[in-house]
Amino acid sequence: MEFTLYYYTPSAAAAAIFVVLFGISSLLHLYQLVGTRSWFMIPFFIGGILETIGYVGRLLSSQQSPNYSVGAYAMQSALILIAPAFLAASIYMTLGRIIRMLHAEQSSVIGLRWLTQIFVTGDVLSFLMQASGAGLMVSNSNDPTTGEHIIVGGLFVQIIFFGFFIITAVIFQSRLSKTPTSESVEMSKVWRRHMTALYVSSTLIFIRSIVRVVEYLQGYSGYLMKHEAFIYIFDALLMFLAMEVLQFIHPSQINCYLGRGDRYSEKVVMTRKFEPVAMEMEVSSDV
């Protein structure tokens, strides 16, 4: 039996709000990454754009009731689903840069050579599974079960790798606290602030993925799928907060300490919220 696209009339107001929020945040991330040459944040920017377009799809659907188009539904369903995988990729790469900045590879559970590769590989696998599952589900609306199962598998892969990532980060910080490097002592406030940002953003994505797994396990007749509030509370809001955390505590500062990016200039520091970062990036040019 063909599944129902929506069990409710999508809220135009809620969709429009998050189109604006994700759109503005994505543009600011683009401005930050280009202005500081922090190219490893490109996936994060892409994730923000996918979120924006996804909620454009929900906005379009809100204007189509009760004759919803499969195109608008597929846009919001697929893009909102896979966007966090792009956010995760930049988060994974940030940890490796923190470890390298502190010359603290000995405190890492995984060697720097493999750290980013392992987590990004898992992230790519998760993305491919979720994307293919979403495609199958929409293309075969008479029997979306196979697509649902693949999506659930992809979300479980994401949860497993994110859980392992958080554990890896916690162990690294614990070991570093016991056997600090000279760099970690000198830059204590800097790296601890960035680690906190990683924990917060990772936890937000982790919680979101768990909720989405429950949603798909319940199926299209489940409680979560039938109530629109859940996608905004446990997906849209959490992902926007994850983007904002790394907007206020932007990883470009780490890149500058590694000598790979430009310090924040006056043209990049647009608002007061970036001033503390700019002040702390006054390090010697030979770092």
C-alpha angles and dihedrals in degrees: 000000000000112000124237114253094212131006088199140031106270113242112249092196095052092046092048092050093054093043087059095042096048092041094054093043091049092051091049090050089051090050091049097047095046094043092052099031091238094155094168086072092064092096088052090054091048090052090054092050091050090051090050094050090044092058090045084061090053090048090053091048091053088062094051103060125174096006100055119187119231089224096062091042092050091048094056096037097051102036097046088048098052101033095088090060088066092047089051093053093062092044090055092050092049093062091055090052092050090053092048092047090055095043086232105134089131089067094054122097089216125042116251090244090065104025100087094033094056096048096040090049089054089047092052091049090051091048094050093049094049093045094048091045092052090049093050092046094054097039093050102041092159090067113016093165096102092050091048092052092051091049091051089050091051092049091050090052089051092049093048094050093043091049090050090047093053091048090049091051093048093049091048092053092045093052092044091052089055096043106023124188121227089252093053090053094048094046098034096133093045101052095037090054091051092047089052089052090052092050093049097045092043092049091050092053090043092054091046092052092050091052091049091051090053089047094054094041088057089053130215092307091053126116096248093051092051096053118066095199092076096062090054097043100040101029116019097038095042093048092047090051090049089054092047094050090059090042093060093038099035117192091222087091089068091051090054093053087052090052092241101112144035123269115248107277126200091263092056097043095077101161140025092258091073097047097089089054092049092050094052093050092071095112130145116283093237095065 
